[in-house]
Amino acid sequence: MYRTRAGNVLSKTSEFFFSGHHVELDASGQATDSAREARTPQNVSQRDNWRLGEEFLEQNAGNLRIGSSSSSSHIPYRYGSFCNDQESTRNGASLDGSPIRPNNLTSEARGFVARLGYQHAELNAEKLHEELRRASTAADFPRLQEILKVLIHDRGEKPSRIHYQALLLVNTSPQHGSVAEVVRVLLQMEEAGITLDSAAYHAVLKVLAIHPDYLLRRHILEELRQRWFTLSGEGWHDLIVGLLRDKQIEPAIAVLQSAQQVEIQIEPWLYDMLIYNLCDADELDEVLSILRFRVDSGEQLISGTVWYYVLDSASSAFHHSATLFAWRKRVELGYLNPSSGICLNVINTAARHGDFQLAVDVIRVLGNRNEAPQLYHYEALVESYLPSDLRTALILLTLMTSTGMSPTAYSTRPILLHLRQSSHLPQIALSILRELHRQGRPVPIEAANVVIESYIEHGRLDAALETYRTLHTLCPSGASTSTFNRLLRGCRGRKDVAMFFASEMVALKISPDALTYDLLILVCMESSREDDMDDAWRYWEEMRGAGWWARPATVLALAKRCCQMGDERIWQLQGDHREGHGVERSVLEELVNEGWRKGNEVQRTSRILDALDVEDPWV
């Protein structure tokens, strides 16, 4: 019994479809008398025959079942007929295997012989069988049908293993072959008492490499094991391909390893196919293992397309080992010129893993084709040097300035993360910047800002203030709005210092932004003095006059403070609020209404803010 993946059991039947007619065979493989009487010549084209057979299969695919020949449904066969027709149809063809001449064949057979090129030569069984093997290997359905017509109808050969094997192998066609046809032929062989040999089993495995079906594959492998048949090299390949087509990657790798253990020579195309599937499944460790094995075994002709696909997949997934291996084996040696997108992925991979040598080599490749590195290339290069080489990372910031690209706050985030790790690192960074300035390198303001920010992160406002006072000797451009915003973040509980920075901005004619006003409001409203709250509202009015709105956490903190102090200006805050300001109007109204009620205002407001899970505006 054979089952397909869908679980349909296919009927054991001895009926075949040929030239538009159904022909039944008896137990010996001969056509029954009723079949001979029923068969009449008709002009039905081969295309119509296949179409009729396909329509029948589509309509009856779900109704096929195991049973005797008398009870099973008739199943048309598309590709050929094994039947011994009437004597008159053979036109004098010999049954003893002797050669027949083209002029003794039917008109259809003569046309086939002419197409084979044997018009002036004797056509014997050996040549026909050779053509049968070629047609089945090439999955040439029309040619196979014509050959079987000559062999079975005109030559009168009894269906044998070679004919069935051809019918199995022809199903390797991606368009017309199917597992259902294979199972049907296997059942017909069983009905005729023909046992499968090693070649037939391998033919089925080859079909399953094109049309995967794990149930039939498991059945075939079990029979191979029980009958002590061994797989040939081609059989191992077909088995692995079938597993890959079935998306069973781990079993395919296990079978590959078993094949290597029995010293089967694996073809390069199978390795390529496995690598493509592994890349699609993000199994890049296995990809790297296979590539290293192939290189170490001396294989020189690995496809350039495979290398390109591996580099693209590995760099997109930020897999450092596979990216580096592919880059060194192909790009460094000049065999591969990756696209700009792949170069960006590679440099980001290098940045993530701190591989500055790989990042520098990407810049070299871009320069070789006259493609100027962009800001994001330099940012990734900066990150690749941390945490091992802080000096080079800061030098890169000066190089960016020299090439006309101004580093942004985002450009210095990797440096800030590094300086946060230890309280002594900001001082080391400041010393490096001063040394670079003495060497005549242009130090960008963002390089100094990140040092100031790191001091604030460590709670050292005094060191940040001292750095600001000497900033004009380090950066000719002087402080920026971003500089003061970083300094104001460290002024929590130090309104005096915050007012100094505000006056400095006025003196230096540096325009504030929304974050500057936001931070000044926070500094003023956290003071216990009532005058300081007035300052907070003045900054609020200035910010609103400029068309800005505070951050959601700052708005809620201001509302809470007004409720605590009984400041009626909270109604102005509620009136100014509009949807899209980051705080839902209903949330603000609930906070004000609950917090403003007499008695326990502070506790009520705190409870509401705790329920809202409001973040700290200073963070």
C-alpha positions as CSV (number, residue, x, y, z in Angstrom):
1,M,0.0,0.0,0.0
2,Y,1.3,3.4,-0.9
3,R,0.1,6.7,0.5
4,T,0.7,10.3,-0.6
5,R,1.3,13.2,1.8
6,A,-2.4,14.1,1.6
7,G,-3.2,10.6,2.8
8,N,-5.1,9.5,-0.3
9,V,-4.8,5.7,-0.9
10,L,-4.3,5.0,-4.6
11,S,-6.1,2.1,-6.2
12,K,-4.3,-1.0,-7.5
13,T,-5.4,-1.1,-11.1
14,S,-4.1,-2.6,-14.3
15,E,-5.7,-0.1,-16.6
16,F,-3.8,2.4,-18.7
17,F,-4.7,5.3,-20.9
18,F,-3.6,5.4,-24.5
19,S,-4.8,7.2,-27.7
20,G,-8.0,8.2,-25.9
21,H,-9.1,4.6,-25.0
22,H,-9.1,2.6,-21.8
23,V,-7.4,-0.8,-22.1
24,E,-7.6,-3.4,-19.3
25,L,-4.9,-6.1,-18.9
26,D,-5.3,-9.5,-17.6
27,A,-3.1,-11.1,-15.0
28,S,-0.4,-12.0,-17.6
29,G,-0.3,-8.4,-18.9
30,Q,-2.2,-9.2,-22.1
31,A,-5.2,-7.1,-23.2
32,T,-8.5,-8.7,-22.5
33,D,-10.8,-9.7,-25.4
34,S,-13.4,-7.0,-24.4
35,A,-10.7,-4.4,-24.6
36,R,-9.6,-5.6,-28.0
37,E,-13.1,-5.4,-29.3
38,A,-13.7,-2.0,-27.8
39,R,-10.6,-0.4,-29.2
40,T,-11.2,1.4,-32.6
41,P,-8.9,3.8,-34.4
42,Q,-9.7,7.4,-33.7
43,N,-8.0,10.7,-34.5
44,V,-7.3,12.0,-31.1
45,S,-4.2,14.1,-30.6
46,Q,-1.6,13.5,-27.9
47,R,-2.4,16.9,-26.3
48,D,-6.1,16.0,-26.1
49,N,-5.1,12.6,-24.5
50,W,-3.1,14.3,-21.8
51,R,-5.7,16.9,-21.2
52,L,-8.4,14.2,-20.8
53,G,-6.2,12.3,-18.4
54,E,-5.4,15.4,-16.3
55,E,-9.1,16.3,-16.1
56,F,-9.9,12.8,-15.0
57,L,-7.2,12.9,-12.3
58,E,-8.4,16.3,-11.0
59,Q,-12.0,15.1,-10.8
60,N,-11.2,11.7,-9.2
61,A,-8.1,12.4,-7.1
62,G,-10.0,12.3,-3.8
63,N,-11.9,9.1,-4.7
64,L,-9.0,6.7,-5.3
65,R,-8.8,3.6,-3.0
66,I,-7.3,0.2,-2.5
67,G,-9.3,-2.7,-3.9
68,S,-9.3,-5.5,-6.4
69,S,-9.2,-4.9,-10.1
70,S,-12.9,-5.6,-10.3
71,S,-13.9,-3.1,-7.6
72,S,-11.4,-0.3,-8.1
73,S,-12.1,2.8,-10.2
74,H,-10.6,3.0,-13.6
75,I,-7.6,5.3,-13.5
76,P,-6.5,6.7,-16.9
77,Y,-2.8,6.8,-17.5
78,R,-1.4,9.8,-19.4
79,Y,1.9,8.8,-20.7
80,G,1.7,5.3,-22.3
81,S,-0.1,2.0,-22.6
82,F,1.2,-1.5,-21.9
83,C,-1.1,-3.7,-24.1
84,N,-0.7,-6.3,-26.8
85,D,-3.1,-5.1,-29.5
86,Q,-4.6,-7.1,-32.4
87,E,-2.2,-8.8,-34.7
88,S,-3.3,-6.5,-37.5
89,T,-2.0,-3.4,-35.7
90,R,1.6,-4.8,-35.6
91,N,1.8,-4.9,-39.4
92,G,4.1,-7.9,-39.4
93,A,6.4,-6.8,-36.5
94,S,8.4,-9.7,-35.1
95,L,7.8,-10.9,-31.5
96,D,11.1,-12.7,-31.2
97,G,13.1,-9.5,-30.7
98,S,14.5,-9.4,-34.2
99,P,14.9,-6.1,-35.9
100,I,12.0,-4.5,-37.8
101,R,12.2,-2.3,-40.8
102,P,10.7,1.2,-41.0
103,N,8.5,0.2,-44.0
104,N,6.9,-2.5,-41.9
105,L,5.6,-0.1,-39.2
106,T,2.4,1.7,-38.8
107,S,2.2,5.3,-40.1
108,E,2.6,6.7,-36.6
109,A,5.5,4.4,-35.9
110,R,7.1,5.4,-39.2
111,G,6.8,9.0,-38.3
112,F,8.5,8.3,-34.9
113,V,11.3,6.3,-36.6
114,A,11.8,9.2,-39.1
115,R,12.2,11.6,-36.2
116,L,14.8,9.4,-34.6
117,G,16.8,9.4,-37.8
118,Y,16.7,5.7,-38.6
119,Q,15.0,6.0,-42.0
120,H,17.7,3.9,-43.7
121,A,18.8,1.7,-40.8
122,E,17.4,-1.3,-39.0
123,L,15.5,-0.4,-35.8
124,N,16.1,-3.1,-33.2
125,A,15.0,-3.5,-29.5
126,E,18.3,-2.3,-28.1
127,K,18.1,1.0,-29.9
128,L,14.5,1.5,-28.9
129,H,15.3,0.8,-25.3
130,E,18.1,3.3,-25.4
131,E,15.8,5.9,-26.8
132,L,13.3,5.0,-24.0
133,R,15.9,5.6,-21.4
134,R,16.8,9.0,-22.9
135,A,13.2,10.1,-23.1
136,S,12.5,9.1,-19.5
137,T,15.6,10.8,-18.3
138,A,14.7,14.0,-20.2
139,A,11.1,13.7,-19.0
140,D,10.0,14.0,-22.6
141,F,6.4,12.8,-22.4
142,P,5.5,12.9,-26.2
143,R,8.6,11.0,-27.1
144,L,8.2,8.5,-24.4
145,Q,4.6,7.8,-25.5
146,E,5.7,7.2,-29.1
147,I,8.5,4.8,-28.1
148,L,6.1,2.8,-25.9
149,K,3.7,2.7,-28.8
150,V,6.3,1.1,-31.0
151,L,7.5,-1.3,-28.3
152,I,4.1,-2.4,-26.9
153,H,1.7,-2.0,-29.8
154,D,3.9,-2.6,-32.8
155,R,6.6,-4.8,-31.3
156,G,4.3,-6.6,-28.9
157,E,6.7,-6.5,-26.0
158,K,5.2,-7.5,-22.7
159,P,5.3,-4.8,-20.0
160,S,8.5,-5.3,-18.0
161,R,10.7,-3.6,-15.4
162,I,12.4,-1.4,-18.0
163,H,9.1,0.0,-19.2
164,Y,7.8,0.7,-15.7
165,Q,11.1,2.3,-14.7
166,A,10.8,4.7,-17.6
167,L,7.3,5.6,-16.5
168,L,8.6,6.3,-13.0
169,L,11.5,8.4,-14.2
170,V,9.5,10.5,-16.6
171,N,7.7,12.1,-13.6
172,T,10.8,14.1,-12.9
173,S,9.2,16.8,-15.1
174,P,8.4,19.8,-12.8
175,Q,5.4,20.7,-14.9
176,H,3.7,17.4,-15.6
177,G,5.1,14.9,-13.2
178,S,3.5,14.0,-9.9
179,V,3.7,11.7,-6.9
180,A,0.3,10.4,-7.6
181,E,1.5,9.0,-11.0
182,V,4.5,7.4,-9.3
183,V,2.3,5.7,-6.7
184,R,0.0,4.5,-9.5
185,V,2.9,2.9,-11.4
186,L,4.2,1.3,-8.2
187,L,0.8,-0.2,-7.6
188,Q,0.6,-1.5,-11.2
189,M,4.0,-3.1,-10.8
190,E,2.8,-4.8,-7.7
191,E,-0.3,-6.0,-9.4
192,A,1.8,-7.4,-12.3
193,G,4.1,-9.2,-9.8
194,I,7.2,-7.1,-10.8
195,T,9.4,-6.4,-7.8
196,L,11.3,-3.1,-7.5
197,D,15.0,-3.2,-8.0
198,S,17.6,-0.7,-7.0
199,A,17.2,1.3,-10.2
200,A,13.4,1.7,-9.6
201,Y,13.9,2.8,-6.0
202,H,16.5,5.4,-7.2
203,A,14.1,6.6,-9.9
204,V,11.4,7.2,-7.2
205,L,13.9,9.2,-5.1
206,K,14.8,11.3,-8.2
207,V,11.1,12.1,-8.6
208,L,10.8,12.9,-5.0
209,A,13.6,15.4,-5.4
210,I,11.3,17.4,-7.7
211,H,8.0,16.6,-6.1
212,P,8.7,16.1,-2.4
213,D,6.4,13.8,-0.4
214,Y,7.7,12.7,3.0
215,L,5.4,9.7,3.4
216,L,6.4,8.1,0.2
217,R,10.1,9.0,0.8
218,R,9.9,7.3,4.2
219,H,8.3,4.2,2.7
220,I,11.0,3.9,0.0
221,L,13.8,4.4,2.5
222,E,12.3,1.7,4.7
223,E,12.1,-0.8,1.8
224,L,15.7,0.0,0.8
225,R,16.8,-0.8,4.4
226,Q,14.8,-4.0,4.6
227,R,16.1,-5.3,1.3
228,W,19.7,-4.3,2.0
229,F,20.0,-2.0,-1.0
230,T,22.6,0.7,-0.8
231,L,22.2,4.2,-2.1
232,S,24.4,5.3,-5.0
233,G,26.1,8.7,-5.0
234,E,23.3,10.1,-7.2
235,G,20.7,8.6,-4.8
236,W,22.2,10.4,-1.8
237,H,22.0,13.6,-3.8
238,D,18.4,13.1,-4.7
239,L,17.5,12.2,-1.1
240,I,19.1,15.4,0.2
241,V,17.5,17.6,-2.5
242,G,14.1,16.1,-1.7
243,L,14.5,17.0,2.0
244,L,15.6,20.5,1.1
245,R,12.7,21.0,-1.2
246,D,10.5,19.8,1.7
247,K,12.1,22.4,3.9
248,Q,13.5,19.7,6.2
249,I,16.9,21.4,6.6
250,E,18.2,19.6,9.7
251,P,17.4,16.1,8.4
252,A,19.1,17.2,5.1
253,I,22.2,18.2,7.0
254,A,22.2,14.9,8.9
255,V,21.9,12.9,5.6
256,L,24.7,15.0,4.1
257,Q,27.0,14.1,7.1
258,S,26.1,10.4,6.7
259,A,27.0,10.6,3.0
260,Q,30.3,12.1,3.9
261,Q,31.0,9.4,6.4
262,V,30.6,6.7,3.7
263,E,32.9,8.8,1.5
264,I,30.3,9.9,-1.1
265,Q,31.7,12.7,-3.3
266,I,29.3,15.6,-2.8
267,E,28.8,17.7,-5.9
268,P,29.4,21.5,-5.5
269,W,25.8,22.3,-6.7
270,L,24.4,20.4,-3.8
271,Y,26.5,22.4,-1.3
272,D,25.3,25.6,-3.1
273,M,21.7,24.5,-2.8
274,L,22.2,23.8,0.9
275,I,23.8,27.1,1.5
276,Y,21.0,29.0,-0.1
277,N,18.4,27.2,2.0
278,L,20.5,27.8,5.2
279,C,20.8,31.5,4.4
280,D,17.1,31.8,4.0
281,A,16.6,30.1,7.3
282,D,19.2,32.4,9.0
283,E,21.3,29.3,9.9
284,L,24.5,31.3,9.3
285,D,26.7,29.2,11.6
286,E,26.0,26.2,9.5
287,V,26.7,28.2,6.3
288,L,30.0,29.2,7.7
289,S,30.8,25.6,8.6
290,I,30.1,24.4,5.1
291,L,32.1,27.2,3.5
292,R,35.1,26.5,5.6
293,F,34.9,22.8,4.9
294,R,34.8,23.5,1.1
295,V,37.7,25.9,1.2
296,D,39.8,23.7,3.5
297,S,39.2,20.7,1.3
298,G,40.7,22.6,-1.6
299,E,37.6,23.5,-3.6
300,Q,38.5,26.4,-5.9
301,L,35.4,26.9,-8.0
302,I,32.7,28.0,-5.4
303,S,30.2,30.1,-7.3
304,G,30.6,33.8,-7.0
305,T,26.8,34.1,-6.7
306,V,27.0,31.9,-3.6
307,W,29.6,34.1,-2.0
308,Y,27.6,37.2,-2.8
309,Y,24.5,35.7,-1.3
310,V,26.3,34.6,1.8
311,L,27.9,38.1,2.3
312,D,24.5,39.8,1.8
313,S,22.7,37.4,4.2
314,A,25.3,37.5,6.9
315,S,25.8,41.2,6.9
316,S,22.1,41.8,6.9
317,A,21.8,39.6,10.0
318,F,25.0,41.3,11.6
319,H,26.6,37.8,11.7
320,H,30.2,38.9,12.2
321,S,32.1,35.6,11.6
322,A,30.3,34.7,8.3
323,T,30.6,38.3,7.1
324,L,34.3,38.5,7.8
325,F,35.0,35.1,6.2
326,A,33.2,36.0,3.0
327,W,34.7,39.5,2.9
328,R,38.3,38.2,3.3
329,K,37.9,35.3,0.8
330,R,36.3,37.3,-2.0
331,V,36.3,41.1,-1.5
332,E,39.8,41.5,-0.1
333,L,41.2,39.4,-3.0
334,G,39.4,41.5,-5.6
335,Y,37.0,38.7,-6.8
336,L,33.9,40.5,-5.6
337,N,32.8,44.1,-5.7
338,P,29.8,44.4,-3.2
339,S,27.0,46.9,-3.7
340,S,26.8,50.1,-1.6
341,G,24.0,48.5,0.4
342,I,26.1,45.5,1.3
343,C,29.0,47.7,2.2
344,L,26.8,49.6,4.6
345,N,25.6,46.4,6.2
346,V,29.2,45.2,6.5
347,I,30.4,48.4,8.2
348,N,27.4,48.3,10.6
349,T,28.3,44.7,11.4
350,A,31.9,45.7,12.1
351,A,30.7,48.6,14.3
352,R,28.5,46.3,16.3
353,H,31.3,43.8,16.9
354,G,34.1,46.4,17.3
355,D,36.0,45.2,14.2
356,F,37.7,48.4,13.1
357,Q,39.9,46.7,10.6
358,L,36.9,45.4,8.7
359,A,35.2,48.8,8.9
360,V,38.3,50.5,7.5
361,D,38.5,48.0,4.6
362,V,34.9,48.9,3.7
363,I,35.9,52.6,3.5
364,R,38.8,51.5,1.3
365,V,36.5,49.6,-1.1
366,L,34.2,52.6,-1.3
367,G,37.1,54.9,-2.0
368,N,38.5,52.6,-4.8
369,R,35.4,53.2,-6.8
370,N,35.3,57.0,-6.1
371,E,32.3,56.7,-3.8
372,A,32.8,59.3,-1.0
373,P,32.0,57.9,2.5
374,Q,28.9,59.5,4.0
375,L,28.2,60.5,7.6
376,Y,26.6,57.2,8.5
377,H,29.8,55.4,7.3
378,Y,31.9,57.4,9.7
379,E,29.4,56.9,12.5
380,A,29.7,53.2,12.1
381,L,33.5,53.5,11.9
382,V,33.5,55.4,15.2
383,E,31.5,52.7,16.9
384,S,33.8,50.0,15.5
385,Y,36.8,51.4,17.4
386,L,35.0,51.4,20.8
387,P,35.7,50.4,23.5
388,S,39.2,49.3,22.4
389,D,40.5,52.6,20.9
390,L,38.9,55.8,22.3
391,R,41.6,57.9,20.7
392,T,41.0,56.8,17.2
393,A,37.2,57.2,17.7
394,L,37.8,60.8,18.7
395,I,40.2,61.3,15.8
396,L,37.5,60.2,13.4
397,L,35.3,63.0,14.7
398,T,38.0,65.5,13.7
399,L,38.3,63.8,10.3
400,M,34.5,64.2,9.7
401,T,34.9,67.9,10.4
402,S,37.8,68.2,8.0
403,T,35.8,66.6,5.2
404,G,32.9,69.1,5.7
405,M,30.6,66.8,7.7
406,S,29.6,68.0,11.1
407,P,29.1,65.3,13.7
408,T,25.7,65.3,15.4
409,A,24.6,64.2,18.8
410,Y,23.7,60.9,17.3
411,S,27.2,60.5,16.0
412,T,28.6,60.6,19.5
413,R,26.2,58.1,21.2
414,P,28.7,55.2,21.1
415,I,31.3,57.4,22.7
416,L,28.9,58.4,25.5
417,L,28.1,54.8,26.2
418,H,31.8,54.1,26.5
419,L,32.5,57.1,28.8
420,R,29.6,56.1,31.1
421,Q,31.5,53.0,32.1
422,S,34.0,54.7,34.4
423,S,34.2,58.1,36.1
424,H,37.8,58.7,35.0
425,L,37.1,58.2,31.3
426,P,35.7,61.7,30.6
427,Q,39.0,63.2,31.8
428,I,40.9,60.9,29.5
429,A,38.7,61.9,26.6
430,L,39.2,65.6,27.4
431,S,42.9,65.2,27.5
432,I,42.9,63.5,24.0
433,L,40.8,66.3,22.6
434,R,43.2,68.9,23.9
435,E,46.2,67.0,22.4
436,L,44.4,66.8,19.0
437,H,43.8,70.6,19.2
438,R,47.5,71.2,19.8
439,Q,48.2,69.1,16.7
440,G,46.1,71.4,14.7
441,R,43.1,69.1,14.2
442,P,39.7,70.8,14.2
443,V,37.8,69.6,17.2
444,P,34.0,69.7,16.6
445,I,31.8,71.0,19.3
446,E,29.9,67.7,19.6
447,A,33.2,66.1,20.7
448,A,33.4,68.5,23.6
449,N,29.6,68.2,24.3
450,V,29.9,64.4,24.7
451,V,32.6,65.0,27.4
452,I,30.4,67.5,29.2
453,E,27.4,65.1,29.0
454,S,29.5,62.3,30.4
455,Y,30.5,64.4,33.4
456,I,26.8,65.2,34.0
457,E,26.0,61.5,33.8
458,H,28.5,60.9,36.6
459,G,27.0,63.7,38.7
460,R,30.1,66.0,38.3
461,L,28.5,69.4,37.5
462,D,31.6,71.2,38.7
463,A,33.8,69.3,36.1
464,A,31.3,70.0,33.4
465,L,31.2,73.7,34.3
466,E,35.0,73.9,34.3
467,T,35.1,72.2,30.8
468,Y,32.6,74.8,29.6
469,R,34.7,77.7,30.8
470,T,37.7,76.4,28.8
471,L,35.6,75.4,25.8
472,H,36.6,78.5,23.7
473,T,40.3,77.3,23.8
474,L,39.3,73.9,22.5
475,C,36.6,74.6,19.9
476,P,36.9,77.8,17.9
477,S,33.2,77.7,17.1
478,G,32.3,77.9,20.8
479,A,29.3,76.5,22.7
480,S,26.0,75.6,21.0
481,T,22.4,75.2,22.1
482,S,23.1,71.5,22.5
483,T,26.0,72.4,24.9
484,F,23.7,74.4,27.2
485,N,21.0,71.8,27.1
486,R,23.5,69.2,28.4
487,L,24.7,71.5,31.1
488,L,21.1,72.3,32.2
489,R,20.4,68.6,32.7
490,G,22.9,68.7,35.5
491,C,21.3,71.7,37.3
492,R,18.6,69.8,39.2
493,G,18.3,71.6,42.5
494,R,20.9,74.2,41.4
495,K,18.8,77.1,40.0
496,D,21.7,79.5,40.5
497,V,23.9,77.6,38.1
498,A,21.0,77.3,35.6
499,M,20.4,81.0,35.7
500,F,24.1,81.5,35.0
501,F,23.9,79.3,31.9
502,A,20.7,81.2,30.8
503,S,22.5,84.5,31.0
504,E,25.5,83.1,29.1
505,M,23.1,82.1,26.3
506,V,21.8,85.7,26.2
507,A,25.3,87.1,26.2
508,L,26.6,84.8,23.5
509,K,23.3,85.3,21.4
510,I,22.7,81.6,21.3
511,S,19.0,80.9,20.6
512,P,17.3,78.5,22.9
513,D,15.1,75.6,21.7
514,A,12.1,73.8,23.2
515,L,14.3,71.6,25.3
516,T,16.1,74.6,26.8
517,Y,12.8,76.1,28.0
518,D,11.6,72.7,29.2
519,L,14.7,72.2,31.4
520,L,14.5,75.8,32.7
521,I,10.9,75.2,33.7
522,L,11.9,72.0,35.6
523,V,14.7,73.7,37.4
524,C,12.4,76.6,38.6
525,M,9.3,74.7,39.6
526,E,11.3,72.3,41.8
527,S,12.3,75.1,44.1
528,S,10.3,75.7,47.2
529,R,10.3,79.4,46.7
530,E,7.1,81.0,45.3
531,D,9.1,83.4,43.2
532,D,10.8,80.5,41.4
533,M,7.4,79.2,40.4
534,D,6.7,82.6,38.8
535,D,10.0,82.2,36.8
536,A,8.8,78.8,35.7
537,W,5.5,80.3,34.4
538,R,7.5,83.1,32.6
539,Y,9.5,80.5,30.8
540,W,6.3,78.7,30.0
541,E,4.8,81.8,28.4
542,E,8.0,82.4,26.3
543,M,8.0,78.8,25.1
544,R,4.3,79.0,24.2
545,G,4.9,82.3,22.4
546,A,7.5,80.6,20.3
547,G,5.0,77.9,19.3
548,W,6.5,75.1,21.4
549,W,5.1,72.7,23.9
550,A,6.8,71.0,26.8
551,R,7.4,67.3,26.9
552,P,4.5,65.2,28.4
553,A,6.4,64.3,31.6
554,T,7.2,68.0,32.1
555,V,3.5,69.0,31.6
556,L,2.3,66.5,34.2
557,A,5.0,67.5,36.6
558,L,4.0,71.1,36.3
559,A,0.3,70.3,36.8
560,K,1.2,68.3,39.9
561,R,3.3,71.1,41.3
562,C,0.4,73.6,40.7
563,C,-2.0,71.4,42.6
564,Q,0.4,71.1,45.5
565,M,0.9,74.9,45.8
566,G,-2.7,75.8,45.0
567,D,-1.6,77.7,42.0
568,E,-4.6,78.7,39.9
569,R,-2.6,79.1,36.8
570,I,-3.1,75.4,36.4
571,W,-6.4,76.3,34.6
572,Q,-4.4,78.2,32.1
573,L,-2.3,75.1,31.5
574,Q,-5.4,73.0,31.0
575,G,-6.9,75.6,28.7
576,D,-3.7,75.8,26.5
577,H,-3.6,72.0,26.1
578,R,-4.5,70.6,22.7
579,E,-4.7,67.1,21.4
580,G,-1.4,66.0,19.9
581,H,0.7,67.6,22.6
582,G,1.7,64.1,23.9
583,V,-0.7,64.1,26.9
584,E,-4.3,63.0,26.4
585,R,-6.7,65.8,27.5
586,S,-8.8,63.4,29.6
587,V,-5.7,62.4,31.6
588,L,-4.7,66.1,32.3
589,E,-8.3,67.0,33.3
590,E,-8.5,64.0,35.7
591,L,-5.3,64.9,37.3
592,V,-6.3,68.6,37.7
593,N,-9.8,67.8,39.0
594,E,-8.7,65.2,41.5
595,G,-5.6,67.1,42.6
596,W,-7.3,70.4,43.0
597,R,-10.0,69.2,45.4
598,K,-9.5,70.5,48.9
599,G,-7.8,68.1,51.3
600,N,-5.1,65.6,50.5
601,E,-4.3,67.3,47.2
602,V,-0.7,66.0,47.2
603,Q,-1.6,62.4,48.0
604,R,-4.4,62.4,45.4
605,T,-2.1,63.8,42.7
606,S,0.7,61.5,43.5
607,R,-1.7,58.5,43.3
608,I,-2.8,59.6,39.8
609,L,0.7,60.1,38.6
610,D,1.8,56.7,39.9
611,A,-1.2,55.1,38.1
612,L,-0.1,56.8,34.9
613,D,3.5,55.5,35.3
614,V,4.9,58.9,34.3
615,E,8.6,58.9,33.5
616,D,11.1,61.2,35.2
617,P,11.4,64.4,33.1
618,W,15.0,64.7,34.0
619,V,15.9,61.4,32.3
